[in-house]
Structures are given as C-alpha cells and as structure tokens.
Amino acid sequence: MAALYVAGQSGDAGGDRADDPAMCVRVVQRRAASQRGRSLMSYEMIATLMFSTMMLMLLTGQRVFGAIGFVAVVSALLFYGNSGGYDLGFSAAMKLMKWYPLLTLPMFIFMGYVLSESKIADDLYKMFHVWMGGLRGGLAIGTIGLMVLISAMNGLSVAGMAIGSTIALPELLKRGYDKRMVTGVIQAGSSLGILVPPSVVLVLYAMIARQPVGQLWLAGVIPGLMMASLFVIYIVVRCRINPVLGPVLPASERDIPRAEKMRLLRAGLLPVVIFAVMMVPFVKGWTSLVESSAIGAIAAFVAAVLKGRMTREVFENSVRNTLGITCMFMWIILAALAFGAVFDGLGAVKAIEAVFTERLNLSPWMILILMQLSFIIMGTFLDDTAMLVIVAPLYVPLVGALGFDLIWYGILYTITTQIAYMTPPFGYNLFLMRAMAPPEVTLRDIYSSITPFVMIMVGALILVMAFPGIATWLPDYVYNK
C-alpha cells in the first residue's frame, strides 16, 4: 500500500523508487513531517516568513547566494524535518551539475574576457571613431554600436559599463560632447548586455524557469536591437536640434588614407565575425548551444593569438575572471533551486496565487504590471541576478498559471530590471557610473542624463508587452522551421 501511495501521490519523489520499501517509508515520513510543519501555520504565513527572512538577511550585507541558501536550508529542516530536509540541497546540487546547457556559461564568459583583455574592443571603438566621426553625434551613435557588440561578446551589463566608461567616455568628453548626454548613452548602452545574446542572465533565468536557453536568446534579439535603434534615433534627433551636444570631429582626425580606414574596419568588425561564426551554425541547427559556445570561445582565442595579443597575462586574467564569475553564478543558481524547491513544495506559491486571483480579484494583466513595478522597487538596492533568484520562486509559477508565455516574460524581466538599474535615487547603474566617471561628471549630471533613456526603455517595455510577437516571433520561426 505504501508503494502504491508513493507512486500515485509523489511521482519519483526526488528519485525514490516506489518498488523499494525502505524508500517508500522515507517518503511517507518526509510527507508526514512536512504536513506537521505546515499545520502549525498557514501557507500565506510560510511565504511571508521565508520571504521576509531572506530580505532581512540581504539587508545585513550577506552575499546573495548565502542569504537565499540559508533560508532554504533552515526552512527545509523546519518544515520537512531531518528525514527530508537534508535531501533538498543535495538534489538541487545534482540538478545543477546535470544541467548540460550550463556549460555555455564559462564558454561565453571566457570569450568575452579574451576579446576585452586582448584590446580587440579598443579596435572596435577606433573603427566607429573614424567611420562615424563626420556625423553630428556620430561618436555617441558609435558608442551604442560598441555596446551592442560588447553585449554579443560578453553577455554582462557590467562589462559593457566598464568598457564604455574606460574607452568611450574619455574620448567623448575630450571632443566636446555634452557630459550629460554621453553618460546617459553609456548607461543605456550597457543595459543591452543582458538582453542581446549570449546573455548570461538569461542562462540563469532559463535554469530557474526551466525554459530553453536558445529560445530565450533569440527572443532577446529583436527587442535588444529595437532598443538600440531607439537610442540611436534619439541621439540623431537631439543632436540635430542642438548640434553643440554632439559636434562633428575635426577634418584632421577623419581624413586618413583609405587603406588605413579599411584596416580599421576589418579590425573593428572582427568581433562581428566571431559572433557570426558562433551563432549562425546554432541558428541553422548545425550545432547545439553548447557546441556553439565552444566555437565562440575557440574563435576568440584564435583571433587573439593571430593578432599577437594572447600574452600570458591576458590568458591568466581571462581564465581567472571566467572562473570567478562562473562560480558566482553557479552558487546563485544552486541557492535559487534549493529555495524554489522548498518554497513551492510547501505550497507558498499556490497561496500567493490565491491571494492575487481570488482574494484581491485582480486580472492577469494587473498582476503582471504589479510584478514589473516590484522589480523597479527592488532594483534600487539589488542587482539583476539577486532580483531574479529572490522573486523567481514566486513569479515564474504564477506567470505560468496566469497563462503567459515564460519566454516572453523572461524578456520583460530583463528590460524591467535594466530600467530599475537606472532609476533614481538608488539605481545600481547610477552609482556604478559615478565610480567610473571622471571627477567633472557629478552625481547630479548622471541622474539628469538618464531620464530620456529610461523613458525610451519604458516605451520599449510597453511595446513588448502590447505586442508579444516582438519577442516570440524569432524563436518561433527558428524552432518551428
């Protein structure tokens, strides 16, 4: 009877087999302990207690994965008991280690760092400098192009901010560009880092939401390019109205031999070639996602070697940074999986869904808008990965239950978190920009610079919400072809 009960009620119960009597007894004991813990308080109380404890831990300055993992483990022991609580963390670790697409994470990070450390990104900006310097606001437009390609090289918004601040910002200020406009350009351009593939954050979302990484990446292509195009249109219109904001470069800097201009074009387009070599076979279906990531990493390494820039220092820095960021993301994913298993297993997600849909009687779209607003609030003191692992156990199942597409919602999440990053008074990107900008760029300048770009991003978010096909058309076309 115990075997029939387990087989009918618990599925595989985390790997326990119904034909093993000892395992059946453990599963029944685990469920009994869980039921005793839940009977002491309501599902709503469990959800509130776990979420508030996690937020309190984060406010004490603990690392994100430590705070989330601690709450997950303690909650598992309290509500599942010794028989079942110990298994949850181990099961999350095994699930993480067996998730094959996770191999893409170190590959893409390594590719980005090789291209950055070998100064290939510098060549990219020199190309934009020479070819677009004759336009009003041309260097600012080139900076947006630089950010798009850096996003395709690295997949991290922080990397785009760092490269834009160190390469583009000094050049723009030296050539008389308005400091408020250019700081806004760099902050807005860096927001494309977690939207344009290969986005590392979308890999994290895919793991937590159990969605295909390839579809999420393709879903981010059109919204990312749309946002970049809107930024460029704003720069062109603004500089046409007020040419002082983005002056044309002197003829002495633009009049160089055609052979030199073509050399810079070839050098600057190298990252584009690497990206095409990596992504075209994947989109065509010739390679898997992991194989494409390996091709990208190898192509970047070979390019750095052929240009004579793969020194021992470049290689060591690339490997060290890749290892550090990969380990950080793996710890975060591990903590998020453990927290989600406990949170969902205790029925807290169902309780939150009931509060919104039954007690408050809100429509699905109203609930979705409230979710987006919560991201704006949390973005004042948390980064994108922290926001995702905190709210994913609540939001992702709820979004699915409301009938929304989880691929589409992943793109909404990425756009909204970047808006939150740049929203005063405590946007993450604002203070990061202040730390990297020269002394003449004040915090007041940074605050005022971002307003038009935030409005553009809000407009892009509304467009993607109103027309889901902007995000879903490309993955549907590629995967259904």
C-alpha positions as CSV (number, residue, x, y, z in Angstrom):
1,M,0.0,0.0,0.0
2,A,2.8,2.3,0.8
3,A,4.3,1.7,-2.6
4,L,1.0,2.5,-4.3
5,Y,0.6,5.6,-2.2
6,V,4.0,6.9,-3.1
7,A,3.7,6.0,-6.8
8,G,0.3,7.7,-7.0
9,Q,1.0,10.8,-4.9
10,S,4.6,11.7,-5.2
11,G,5.8,10.7,-8.7
12,D,9.5,9.9,-8.4
13,A,9.7,11.8,-5.1
14,G,13.1,13.2,-5.9
15,G,14.4,10.0,-7.2
16,D,12.9,7.5,-4.7
17,R,11.5,4.4,-6.3
18,A,8.1,3.1,-5.4
19,D,9.3,-0.6,-5.5
20,D,11.8,-0.1,-2.7
21,P,10.0,-0.4,0.7
22,A,12.7,1.5,2.6
23,M,12.5,4.4,0.2
24,C,8.7,4.4,0.4
25,V,8.8,4.6,4.2
26,R,11.2,7.5,4.0
27,V,8.9,9.4,1.5
28,V,5.9,8.8,3.7
29,Q,7.8,10.0,6.8
30,R,9.0,13.0,4.9
31,R,5.5,13.9,3.8
32,A,4.2,13.4,7.4
33,A,6.9,15.7,8.8
34,S,6.1,18.3,6.1
35,Q,2.4,18.1,6.9
36,R,3.0,18.5,10.7
37,G,5.2,21.6,10.0
38,R,2.6,23.2,7.6
39,S,-0.3,22.5,10.1
40,L,1.3,24.9,12.5
41,M,0.9,27.9,10.2
42,S,-0.9,28.9,7.0
43,Y,0.7,28.8,3.6
44,E,0.5,32.6,3.5
45,M,2.4,32.8,6.8
46,I,5.1,30.4,5.4
47,A,5.5,32.5,2.3
48,T,5.7,35.7,4.3
49,L,8.1,34.3,6.8
50,M,10.5,32.9,4.2
51,F,10.5,36.0,2.0
52,S,10.9,38.4,4.9
53,T,13.7,36.4,6.4
54,M,15.5,36.4,3.1
55,M,15.1,40.1,2.7
56,L,16.4,40.7,6.2
57,M,19.4,38.6,5.6
58,L,20.2,40.6,2.4
59,L,19.9,43.9,4.3
60,T,22.6,42.7,6.7
61,G,25.0,42.7,3.8
62,Q,25.3,38.9,3.3
63,R,26.1,37.5,-0.1
64,V,23.0,36.8,-2.2
65,F,23.6,33.1,-2.5
66,G,24.4,32.8,1.2
67,A,21.2,34.5,2.3
68,I,19.0,32.6,-0.1
69,G,20.6,29.2,0.6
70,F,20.5,29.7,4.3
71,V,16.7,30.4,4.3
72,A,16.2,27.4,2.0
73,V,18.1,25.0,4.3
74,V,16.6,26.2,7.5
75,S,13.1,26.2,6.1
76,A,13.6,22.7,4.8
77,L,14.7,21.4,8.2
78,L,11.9,23.2,10.0
79,F,9.1,22.1,7.7
80,Y,10.3,18.8,6.3
81,G,12.2,17.5,9.3
82,N,15.5,15.6,9.4
83,S,14.3,12.9,7.1
84,G,13.5,15.1,4.1
85,G,15.2,18.4,4.7
86,Y,18.7,17.2,4.1
87,D,17.9,15.9,0.7
88,L,16.7,19.2,-0.9
89,G,20.1,20.9,-1.0
90,F,21.8,17.7,-2.4
91,S,19.0,17.3,-5.0
92,A,19.5,20.9,-6.1
93,A,23.2,20.4,-6.5
94,M,22.8,17.3,-8.5
95,K,20.2,19.0,-10.7
96,L,22.7,21.8,-11.3
97,M,25.6,19.5,-12.2
98,K,23.4,17.5,-14.6
99,W,22.1,20.6,-16.5
100,Y,24.1,20.3,-19.7
101,P,23.4,23.9,-21.1
102,L,25.2,25.3,-18.1
103,L,28.5,24.5,-19.9
104,T,27.7,27.6,-22.1
105,L,28.3,29.9,-19.1
106,P,32.1,29.6,-18.8
107,M,32.5,29.5,-22.6
108,F,30.8,32.8,-23.2
109,I,32.4,34.5,-20.3
110,F,35.8,33.3,-21.4
111,M,35.1,34.6,-24.9
112,G,34.1,38.0,-23.6
113,Y,37.2,38.4,-21.4
114,V,39.6,37.3,-24.1
115,L,38.2,39.9,-26.5
116,S,38.3,42.5,-23.8
117,E,41.7,41.8,-22.3
118,S,43.3,41.5,-25.7
119,K,42.1,45.0,-26.6
120,I,40.0,43.9,-29.6
121,A,37.2,46.1,-28.1
122,D,39.6,49.1,-28.5
123,D,39.9,48.4,-32.2
124,L,36.1,48.3,-32.4
125,Y,35.8,51.8,-31.0
126,K,38.6,53.2,-33.2
127,M,36.6,51.9,-36.2
128,F,33.5,53.8,-35.0
129,H,35.6,56.8,-34.3
130,V,36.9,57.1,-37.9
131,W,33.9,56.0,-39.8
132,M,31.2,57.8,-37.9
133,G,33.0,60.9,-36.6
134,G,31.7,63.0,-39.5
135,L,28.1,62.8,-38.2
136,R,26.6,65.0,-35.6
137,G,26.6,62.8,-32.5
138,G,28.4,60.2,-34.6
139,L,30.7,59.1,-31.7
140,A,27.7,58.7,-29.4
141,I,26.0,56.5,-32.1
142,G,29.2,54.6,-32.4
143,T,29.2,54.0,-28.7
144,I,25.7,52.4,-28.9
145,G,27.1,50.2,-31.7
146,L,30.1,49.4,-29.5
147,M,27.8,48.4,-26.6
148,V,25.7,46.1,-28.8
149,L,28.8,44.3,-30.0
150,I,30.2,44.1,-26.5
151,S,27.0,42.6,-25.4
152,A,27.3,40.0,-28.1
153,M,30.9,39.4,-26.8
154,N,30.3,39.1,-23.1
155,G,26.7,39.0,-22.1
156,L,27.1,41.0,-18.9
157,S,25.9,44.6,-18.5
158,V,28.7,45.4,-16.0
159,A,31.3,44.5,-18.7
160,G,29.6,47.0,-21.1
161,M,29.6,49.7,-18.5
162,A,33.3,49.1,-17.7
163,I,34.4,49.1,-21.3
164,G,32.3,52.1,-22.2
165,S,33.5,54.1,-19.3
166,T,37.1,53.4,-19.9
167,I,37.3,53.6,-23.7
168,A,34.4,55.7,-24.9
169,L,33.7,58.2,-22.1
170,P,37.1,59.9,-22.1
171,E,37.2,60.2,-25.9
172,L,33.7,61.7,-26.0
173,L,34.4,64.3,-23.3
174,K,37.7,65.2,-24.8
175,R,36.0,66.0,-28.1
176,G,33.4,68.3,-26.6
177,Y,30.4,66.1,-26.3
178,D,27.8,67.1,-23.7
179,K,28.7,65.2,-20.5
180,R,25.1,64.6,-19.5
181,M,24.2,63.1,-22.8
182,V,27.3,60.8,-23.1
183,T,27.0,59.4,-19.6
184,G,23.3,58.6,-20.4
185,V,24.4,56.9,-23.7
186,I,26.9,54.6,-21.9
187,Q,24.5,53.7,-19.1
188,A,21.7,53.0,-21.6
189,G,24.0,51.1,-24.0
190,S,25.2,48.9,-21.1
191,S,21.6,47.9,-20.5
192,L,21.7,45.8,-23.7
193,G,24.2,43.4,-22.1
194,I,21.6,41.1,-20.5
195,L,19.3,41.3,-23.5
196,V,21.4,40.7,-26.6
197,P,22.7,37.1,-26.9
198,P,24.6,35.5,-25.4
199,S,23.1,36.9,-22.3
200,V,24.5,35.3,-19.1
201,V,21.5,36.4,-17.1
202,L,19.1,34.7,-19.5
203,V,21.0,31.5,-18.9
204,L,20.2,31.9,-15.2
205,Y,16.6,32.6,-15.9
206,A,16.4,29.6,-18.2
207,M,17.7,27.4,-15.4
208,I,15.3,28.7,-12.8
209,A,12.2,28.9,-15.1
210,R,13.1,25.6,-16.9
211,Q,13.0,27.2,-20.3
212,P,15.3,26.6,-23.3
213,V,18.2,28.9,-23.3
214,G,18.3,29.1,-27.1
215,Q,14.8,30.3,-27.4
216,L,15.4,33.0,-24.7
217,W,18.4,34.3,-26.5
218,L,16.6,34.5,-29.8
219,A,13.7,36.2,-28.1
220,G,16.1,38.9,-26.9
221,V,17.5,39.7,-30.3
222,I,14.7,41.9,-31.8
223,P,13.8,43.8,-28.5
224,G,17.6,44.4,-28.0
225,L,18.1,45.8,-31.5
226,M,14.9,47.7,-31.2
227,M,16.1,49.5,-28.0
228,A,19.5,50.2,-29.6
229,S,17.7,51.7,-32.7
230,L,15.5,53.9,-30.4
231,F,18.6,55.1,-28.6
232,V,20.3,56.0,-31.9
233,I,17.2,57.8,-33.2
234,Y,17.1,59.9,-30.0
235,I,20.8,60.8,-30.4
236,V,20.3,61.8,-34.0
237,V,17.2,63.9,-33.3
238,R,18.7,65.5,-30.2
239,C,22.0,66.4,-31.9
240,R,20.2,67.8,-35.0
241,I,18.1,70.1,-32.7
242,N,21.2,71.1,-30.7
243,P,24.4,70.4,-32.6
244,V,26.5,71.5,-29.6
245,L,25.7,68.3,-27.8
246,G,27.5,66.1,-30.3
247,P,29.9,68.1,-32.5
248,V,31.4,66.7,-35.7
249,L,35.0,65.6,-35.4
250,P,37.6,67.9,-37.0
251,A,38.6,67.0,-40.6
252,S,42.2,66.4,-39.5
253,E,41.0,63.4,-37.4
254,R,38.8,62.0,-40.1
255,D,41.0,62.5,-43.2
256,I,43.1,59.4,-43.1
257,P,44.2,57.2,-46.0
258,R,41.5,54.9,-47.3
259,A,43.8,51.9,-46.8
260,E,44.0,52.8,-43.1
261,K,40.3,53.2,-42.8
262,M,39.7,49.7,-44.4
263,R,42.3,48.2,-42.0
264,L,40.4,49.7,-39.0
265,L,37.1,48.4,-40.5
266,R,38.5,44.9,-40.7
267,A,39.9,45.1,-37.2
268,G,36.7,46.5,-35.8
269,L,34.5,44.0,-37.4
270,L,36.4,41.0,-36.0
271,P,34.0,40.6,-33.0
272,V,31.1,40.6,-35.5
273,V,32.8,37.8,-37.4
274,I,33.4,35.8,-34.2
275,F,29.8,36.3,-33.2
276,A,28.6,35.1,-36.7
277,V,30.9,32.1,-36.6
278,M,29.4,31.2,-33.3
279,M,25.7,31.9,-33.8
280,V,25.0,31.0,-37.5
281,P,25.6,27.3,-37.0
282,F,23.4,27.3,-34.0
283,V,20.5,29.2,-35.7
284,K,20.8,26.9,-38.7
285,G,20.6,23.8,-36.5
286,W,24.1,22.5,-37.4
287,T,25.4,22.7,-33.8
288,S,23.9,22.5,-30.3
289,L,24.0,25.5,-28.0
290,V,27.0,24.1,-26.0
291,E,28.9,23.4,-29.2
292,S,28.3,26.9,-30.5
293,S,29.6,28.4,-27.2
294,A,32.8,26.3,-27.5
295,I,33.2,27.5,-31.1
296,G,32.9,31.1,-29.9
297,A,35.5,30.6,-27.1
298,I,37.9,29.0,-29.5
299,A,37.4,31.6,-32.2
300,A,38.1,34.4,-29.8
301,F,41.2,32.7,-28.5
302,V,42.5,32.1,-32.1
303,A,41.8,35.7,-33.1
304,A,43.8,37.0,-30.1
305,V,46.7,34.6,-31.0
306,L,46.7,35.6,-34.6
307,K,46.8,39.3,-33.7
308,G,49.7,38.6,-31.4
309,R,47.8,39.7,-28.3
310,M,47.4,36.4,-26.4
311,T,50.1,37.0,-23.8
312,R,50.5,35.1,-20.6
313,E,48.9,38.0,-18.6
314,V,45.9,38.2,-20.9
315,F,45.3,34.4,-20.7
316,E,45.7,34.3,-16.9
317,N,43.4,37.3,-16.4
318,S,40.8,35.8,-18.7
319,V,40.8,32.4,-17.0
320,R,40.8,33.9,-13.5
321,N,37.9,36.2,-14.2
322,T,36.0,33.4,-16.0
323,L,36.4,31.1,-13.1
324,G,35.3,33.7,-10.5
325,I,32.1,34.8,-12.4
326,T,31.2,31.2,-13.3
327,C,31.5,30.1,-9.7
328,M,29.5,33.0,-8.5
329,F,26.6,32.2,-10.9
330,M,26.7,28.5,-10.0
331,W,26.4,29.3,-6.3
332,I,23.4,31.7,-7.0
333,I,21.7,29.1,-9.2
334,L,22.2,26.4,-6.5
335,A,20.7,28.6,-3.8
336,A,17.8,29.6,-6.1
337,L,17.0,26.0,-6.9
338,A,17.0,24.9,-3.3
339,F,14.9,27.9,-2.2
340,G,12.4,27.3,-5.1
341,A,12.0,23.6,-4.2
342,V,11.2,24.4,-0.6
343,F,9.0,27.4,-1.4
344,D,7.0,25.6,-4.0
345,G,6.9,22.3,-2.1
346,L,5.4,24.0,1.0
347,G,2.5,25.4,-1.1
348,A,3.6,29.0,-0.7
349,V,3.4,29.7,-4.5
350,K,-0.2,28.5,-4.6
351,A,-1.1,30.7,-1.6
352,I,0.3,33.8,-3.3
353,E,-1.6,32.9,-6.5
354,A,-4.8,32.6,-4.5
355,V,-4.2,36.0,-2.8
356,F,-3.9,37.8,-6.1
357,T,-6.5,35.9,-8.2
358,E,-9.2,35.1,-5.6
359,R,-8.9,37.5,-2.6
360,L,-7.9,40.6,-4.5
361,N,-9.6,39.5,-7.6
362,L,-7.0,41.1,-9.9
363,S,-6.9,40.5,-13.6
364,P,-3.8,38.7,-15.0
365,W,-2.5,41.8,-16.7
366,M,-2.9,43.8,-13.5
367,I,-0.9,41.2,-11.6
368,L,1.8,41.3,-14.3
369,I,2.1,45.1,-14.1
370,L,2.4,44.8,-10.3
371,M,5.2,42.3,-10.8
372,Q,7.1,44.8,-13.1
373,L,6.6,47.6,-10.6
374,S,8.1,45.4,-7.8
375,F,11.2,44.9,-10.0
376,I,11.6,48.7,-10.2
377,I,11.5,49.0,-6.4
378,M,13.9,46.1,-5.8
379,G,16.3,47.4,-8.5
380,T,17.1,50.4,-6.2
381,F,19.2,48.1,-4.0
382,L,19.6,44.8,-5.7
383,D,21.3,43.7,-9.0
384,D,19.6,41.7,-11.7
385,T,20.7,38.2,-10.6
386,A,19.7,38.9,-7.0
387,M,16.2,40.1,-8.1
388,L,15.8,37.0,-10.3
389,V,16.7,34.4,-7.7
390,I,14.6,36.2,-5.0
391,V,11.3,36.5,-6.9
392,A,11.6,33.6,-9.4
393,P,10.1,31.1,-7.0
394,L,7.1,33.4,-6.6
395,Y,6.7,34.9,-10.1
396,V,7.6,32.2,-12.6
397,P,5.0,29.7,-11.5
398,L,2.4,32.5,-11.1
399,V,3.1,33.8,-14.6
400,G,2.7,30.3,-16.0
401,A,-0.6,29.8,-14.1
402,L,-1.9,33.1,-15.4
403,G,-1.4,31.8,-19.0
404,F,1.5,34.0,-20.0
405,D,4.4,32.8,-22.1
406,L,7.5,32.3,-19.9
407,I,9.9,33.0,-22.8
408,W,8.2,36.4,-23.4
409,Y,8.1,37.1,-19.6
410,G,11.9,36.5,-19.5
411,I,12.4,39.4,-21.9
412,L,10.0,41.6,-19.9
413,Y,12.1,40.8,-16.8
414,T,15.4,41.7,-18.4
415,I,14.1,45.1,-19.7
416,T,12.4,46.0,-16.4
417,T,15.5,45.2,-14.3
418,Q,17.6,47.4,-16.5
419,I,15.1,50.2,-16.1
420,A,15.3,49.6,-12.3
421,Y,19.1,49.8,-12.6
422,M,18.9,53.3,-14.0
423,T,16.0,54.8,-11.9
424,P,16.9,57.4,-9.3
425,P,17.5,57.7,-6.4
426,F,19.3,54.4,-5.8
427,G,19.7,52.8,-9.2
428,Y,22.6,50.3,-9.3
429,N,24.0,51.6,-12.6
430,L,23.9,55.2,-11.4
431,F,26.4,54.6,-8.6
432,L,28.5,52.3,-10.8
433,M,28.7,55.1,-13.4
434,R,29.7,57.6,-10.7
435,A,32.5,55.3,-9.6
436,M,33.9,55.0,-13.1
437,A,33.3,58.6,-14.4
438,P,35.9,61.4,-14.1
439,P,35.5,64.0,-11.3
440,E,33.9,66.6,-13.6
441,V,30.8,64.3,-14.0
442,T,28.8,64.8,-10.9
443,L,26.0,62.5,-9.5
444,R,23.5,65.2,-10.4
445,D,24.7,65.1,-14.1
446,I,24.3,61.3,-14.0
447,Y,20.8,61.5,-12.6
448,S,19.7,64.0,-15.2
449,S,21.4,62.2,-18.1
450,I,19.4,59.0,-17.7
451,T,15.9,60.4,-17.8
452,P,15.3,60.4,-21.6
453,F,16.8,56.9,-21.9
454,V,14.7,55.5,-19.1
455,M,11.6,56.9,-20.9
456,I,12.7,55.2,-24.2
457,M,13.2,51.9,-22.3
458,V,9.7,52.2,-20.7
459,G,8.3,52.8,-24.2
460,A,10.2,49.7,-25.5
461,L,8.8,47.7,-22.5
462,I,5.2,48.8,-23.3
463,L,5.7,47.8,-26.9
464,V,6.9,44.3,-26.0
465,M,4.0,43.9,-23.5
466,A,1.5,45.1,-26.1
467,F,2.9,43.1,-29.0
468,P,4.4,39.8,-27.6
469,G,5.4,38.8,-31.1
470,I,8.4,41.3,-30.9
471,A,10.0,38.8,-28.5
472,T,8.4,35.5,-29.6
473,W,8.5,35.7,-33.4
474,L,12.2,34.9,-33.9
475,P,12.4,31.8,-31.6
476,D,9.1,30.5,-33.0
477,Y,10.4,30.9,-36.6
478,V,13.7,29.3,-35.9
479,Y,12.5,26.4,-33.8
480,N,9.4,25.6,-35.9
481,K,11.1,25.9,-39.2
